[in-house]
Amino acid sequence: MSVRKDAVAGQFYPANKEEIEKMFAHYNKIIYEAIKDRSVLELKPRAIIVPHAGYVYSAFTANIAFRVLKNSHAKRVVVIGPSHRVYLQGTSVAEFDSYETPMGSLKIDRALADTLIEKFGLHFQADAHAEHSTEVQMPFVKEYLGNPQVVELVYGAESPQNLAKVIEYLLEDEETVVIISTDLSHYYSIDKAKELDSICLEAIATLNTQELHQGCEACGIIGVEAMLIAAKKLQLKSQIMDYRTSADASGDKVKVVGYASVIFTT
């Protein structure tokens, strides 16, 4: 069996299952500091947007969306993120048999991966799959959804319209959910970061792809735009669950990174 090895365990997140579980338990203990309306925790998302920085900076924000995604009881989870390490033309689909995480392995849905490659002109580029933007989501998937089958999509120079068609196809299946991975602005002062990030958040809240291009600097903007196109077509509603910056964890307000979590519901 071929395995998608965990490439950034011990760097972006703990390599130890107990440490990860301890972090998640802590986040869930303090979740109500960020979520005043507890009824939103009962929603059933079809898709989410989550950040992908080191857990110490962004996992609290990501955890909120995953906590709600648990309600979906999905049997298949497709994680879509931008390539940071290698140049990539189009989108690569992980053609492995299983996905390694410190929480235990997840089975990759090879049949679905093959279908996406054939139907949408995607491909498999092995070196694209040591990618942290997708990998950091997998311990959350294991924790909150148990043992779904997963598919990992890593994109580079890709058309949002093409990726939107993939998302629309995936969400035709009620037992499949989509995870879009992105951070927001990078290394601005906290005031500038919030200014730029507010453009991203407003575009997401209103499913406005044009506004997305008025200053949003999300590293995963292609995936975000694809999700907004698909959400509009499928008549999904977006809801911002949390927004913060790295300054909340580091105290450094000179060079910050923005993070948000979003859910999409029917």
C-alpha positions as CSV (number, residue, x, y, z in Angstrom):
1,M,0.0,0.0,0.0
2,S,1.2,3.5,-0.8
3,V,1.1,6.0,2.0
4,R,0.9,9.8,2.0
5,K,3.4,10.3,4.8
6,D,2.9,13.2,7.3
7,A,5.5,15.7,6.1
8,V,5.1,18.5,8.7
9,A,4.1,16.7,11.9
10,G,6.3,18.1,14.7
11,Q,6.6,21.4,12.8
12,F,3.2,22.8,12.1
13,Y,1.5,20.7,14.7
14,P,2.5,18.1,17.3
15,A,3.7,14.7,16.2
16,N,2.1,13.2,19.2
17,K,-1.6,12.2,19.3
18,E,-2.0,13.0,23.0
19,E,-0.6,16.5,22.5
20,I,-3.0,17.2,19.6
21,E,-6.0,15.9,21.6
22,K,-5.0,18.1,24.5
23,M,-4.9,21.2,22.2
24,F,-8.3,20.3,20.8
25,A,-9.8,19.8,24.3
26,H,-8.5,23.2,25.4
27,Y,-9.9,24.9,22.3
28,N,-13.3,23.4,22.9
29,K,-13.2,24.4,26.6
30,I,-12.8,28.1,25.6
31,I,-14.9,28.0,22.4
32,Y,-17.7,30.1,23.9
33,E,-15.4,33.0,24.3
34,A,-15.5,33.3,20.5
35,I,-19.0,31.9,19.8
36,K,-21.7,33.8,21.6
37,D,-24.6,32.2,19.7
38,R,-24.3,28.6,20.6
39,S,-27.0,27.6,18.1
40,V,-24.5,27.9,15.2
41,L,-22.6,25.0,16.7
42,E,-25.6,22.8,15.7
43,L,-25.4,23.7,12.0
44,K,-24.6,21.1,9.4
45,P,-22.0,22.4,6.9
46,R,-21.4,21.2,3.4
47,A,-18.1,22.9,3.2
48,I,-15.7,25.0,5.4
49,I,-12.8,27.4,4.9
50,V,-10.0,27.1,7.5
51,P,-6.5,28.4,8.0
52,H,-3.3,26.3,7.8
53,A,-0.6,28.0,9.8
54,G,1.0,26.3,12.8
55,Y,-1.5,25.1,15.3
56,V,-0.3,27.5,18.0
57,Y,-1.4,30.4,15.8
58,S,-4.4,29.2,13.8
59,A,-5.8,26.0,15.2
60,F,-8.3,27.6,17.6
61,T,-9.9,29.3,14.6
62,A,-9.8,26.2,12.5
63,N,-11.2,24.1,15.4
64,I,-14.4,26.1,15.5
65,A,-15.3,25.2,11.9
66,F,-14.3,21.5,12.4
67,R,-16.3,21.3,15.5
68,V,-19.4,22.3,13.5
69,L,-18.4,20.1,10.5
70,K,-18.7,17.1,12.8
71,N,-22.4,17.5,12.5
72,S,-22.2,16.5,8.8
73,H,-21.2,12.9,9.7
74,A,-19.6,12.9,6.2
75,K,-18.3,9.7,4.7
76,R,-15.9,11.5,2.3
77,V,-13.8,14.6,3.0
78,V,-12.0,16.4,0.2
79,V,-9.3,18.8,1.3
80,I,-8.2,21.5,-1.2
81,G,-5.2,23.7,-0.6
82,P,-2.5,25.8,-2.4
83,S,1.0,24.6,-3.1
84,H,3.6,26.4,-1.1
85,R,6.7,24.2,-1.9
86,V,6.7,23.3,-5.6
87,Y,5.5,24.9,-8.8
88,L,2.4,23.2,-9.9
89,Q,0.4,23.6,-13.1
90,G,-3.3,22.9,-12.4
91,T,-4.3,20.7,-9.6
92,S,-2.7,17.5,-8.3
93,V,-4.8,14.7,-6.7
94,A,-3.1,12.5,-4.2
95,E,-2.9,9.0,-5.7
96,F,-2.0,7.1,-2.5
97,D,-3.9,4.4,-0.6
98,S,-3.8,6.0,2.8
99,Y,-3.0,9.2,4.6
100,E,-0.8,9.1,7.7
101,T,-1.6,11.3,10.7
102,P,-0.5,11.1,14.3
103,M,-4.2,10.4,15.1
104,G,-4.2,7.3,12.9
105,S,-4.4,6.7,9.2
106,L,-7.2,7.7,6.9
107,K,-8.2,5.8,3.8
108,I,-7.9,7.7,0.6
109,D,-10.8,7.3,-1.8
110,R,-8.9,6.2,-4.8
111,A,-12.0,5.7,-6.9
112,L,-13.0,9.3,-6.4
113,A,-9.5,10.5,-7.0
114,D,-9.4,8.7,-10.3
115,T,-12.8,10.1,-11.3
116,L,-11.6,13.7,-10.6
117,I,-8.5,13.2,-12.7
118,E,-10.5,11.8,-15.6
119,K,-13.5,14.1,-15.4
120,F,-11.7,17.4,-14.8
121,G,-8.3,17.0,-16.4
122,L,-6.5,16.9,-13.0
123,H,-3.3,14.9,-12.5
124,F,-0.9,13.5,-9.9
125,Q,2.3,15.2,-9.1
126,A,3.9,13.3,-6.2
127,D,6.2,16.1,-4.9
128,A,3.2,18.4,-4.5
129,H,1.9,16.2,-1.7
130,A,4.3,17.1,1.1
131,E,2.1,20.2,1.4
132,H,1.2,21.7,4.8
133,S,-1.9,23.6,3.7
134,T,-3.7,20.3,3.3
135,E,-1.9,18.2,5.8
136,V,-2.6,20.3,8.9
137,Q,-6.4,19.7,8.3
138,M,-6.1,15.9,8.5
139,P,-5.8,15.5,12.3
140,F,-9.0,17.6,12.6
141,V,-10.7,15.3,10.1
142,K,-9.7,12.3,12.1
143,E,-10.7,13.8,15.4
144,Y,-14.1,15.1,14.4
145,L,-15.2,12.8,11.6
146,G,-13.7,9.5,12.7
147,N,-12.9,7.4,9.7
148,P,-14.2,9.0,6.5
149,Q,-12.4,8.4,3.2
150,V,-10.3,11.4,2.2
151,V,-9.0,13.0,-1.0
152,E,-6.2,15.6,-1.1
153,L,-6.2,18.2,-3.8
154,V,-3.2,20.6,-4.1
155,Y,-3.4,23.4,-6.7
156,G,-0.9,25.8,-8.2
157,A,-1.6,27.7,-11.4
158,E,-5.3,26.8,-11.6
159,S,-8.5,28.4,-12.8
160,P,-11.0,29.1,-10.0
161,Q,-13.7,28.3,-12.5
162,N,-12.3,24.8,-13.2
163,L,-11.9,24.2,-9.5
164,A,-15.4,25.4,-8.8
165,K,-16.7,22.7,-11.2
166,V,-14.8,20.1,-9.1
167,I,-16.4,21.4,-5.9
168,E,-19.9,21.5,-7.5
169,Y,-19.5,17.9,-8.6
170,L,-18.2,16.8,-5.1
171,L,-21.1,18.5,-3.3
172,E,-23.7,16.7,-5.5
173,D,-23.1,13.9,-3.0
174,E,-24.7,14.7,0.3
175,E,-22.2,12.5,2.1
176,T,-19.2,14.4,0.9
177,V,-17.9,17.7,2.4
178,V,-15.2,20.0,1.1
179,I,-12.5,21.8,3.1
180,I,-10.9,24.9,1.6
181,S,-7.5,25.8,3.2
182,T,-6.2,29.3,3.2
183,D,-4.6,31.9,5.4
184,L,-5.3,35.6,4.8
185,S,-2.9,38.5,4.6
186,H,0.8,37.9,5.4
187,Y,3.3,40.1,7.4
188,Y,1.6,43.4,7.5
189,S,1.0,45.6,10.6
190,I,-2.1,44.5,12.5
191,D,-4.1,47.5,11.3
192,K,-3.2,46.9,7.6
193,A,-3.8,43.2,8.0
194,K,-7.3,43.8,9.3
195,E,-8.0,46.3,6.5
196,L,-7.0,43.7,3.9
197,D,-8.6,40.8,5.6
198,S,-11.9,42.7,5.9
199,I,-12.1,42.7,2.1
200,C,-11.7,38.9,2.1
201,L,-14.3,38.4,4.8
202,E,-16.9,40.7,3.2
203,A,-16.4,39.0,-0.2
204,I,-16.9,35.6,1.5
205,A,-19.9,36.7,3.5
206,T,-21.6,38.0,0.4
207,L,-20.3,35.4,-2.1
208,N,-18.9,38.3,-4.1
209,T,-16.0,37.1,-6.3
210,Q,-15.4,40.6,-7.7
211,E,-14.9,42.1,-4.3
212,L,-12.4,39.3,-3.5
213,H,-10.1,40.9,-6.1
214,Q,-10.3,44.4,-4.5
215,G,-7.4,43.7,-2.1
216,C,-7.8,40.3,-0.5
217,E,-4.4,38.7,-0.2
218,A,-5.3,35.2,0.9
219,C,-2.7,32.7,-0.2
220,G,-5.5,30.3,-1.1
221,I,-7.5,32.9,-3.0
222,I,-8.0,30.5,-5.9
223,G,-9.6,28.0,-3.7
224,V,-11.7,30.6,-1.9
225,E,-12.9,32.0,-5.2
226,A,-13.8,28.5,-6.5
227,M,-15.8,27.9,-3.3
228,L,-17.7,31.2,-3.7
229,I,-18.6,30.4,-7.3
230,A,-19.8,26.9,-6.3
231,A,-21.7,28.2,-3.2
232,K,-23.5,30.7,-5.4
233,K,-24.5,28.1,-7.9
234,L,-25.5,25.6,-5.2
235,Q,-27.3,28.3,-3.2
236,L,-25.3,27.7,-0.1
237,K,-25.0,30.4,2.6
238,S,-21.7,31.4,4.1
239,Q,-21.1,32.3,7.8
240,I,-17.9,33.6,9.3
241,M,-17.2,31.7,12.4
242,D,-14.0,33.3,13.6
243,Y,-11.3,35.8,12.6
244,R,-8.1,36.7,14.3
245,T,-4.4,37.2,13.6
246,S,-1.1,35.7,14.7
247,A,-0.8,38.6,17.1
248,D,-3.4,37.0,19.3
249,A,-0.9,34.2,20.0
250,S,2.5,36.0,19.6
251,G,1.8,39.5,20.7
252,D,3.7,40.7,17.6
253,K,1.6,43.4,15.9
254,V,4.2,44.5,13.4
255,K,4.2,41.4,11.1
256,V,1.0,39.5,11.4
257,V,-0.9,36.8,9.5
258,G,-4.7,36.7,9.3
259,Y,-6.8,33.6,9.9
260,A,-10.5,33.0,9.4
261,S,-12.9,30.0,9.6
262,V,-16.1,29.9,7.6
263,I,-18.9,27.4,7.1
264,F,-21.2,26.9,4.1
265,T,-24.7,25.6,4.8
266,T,-27.9,24.9,2.7
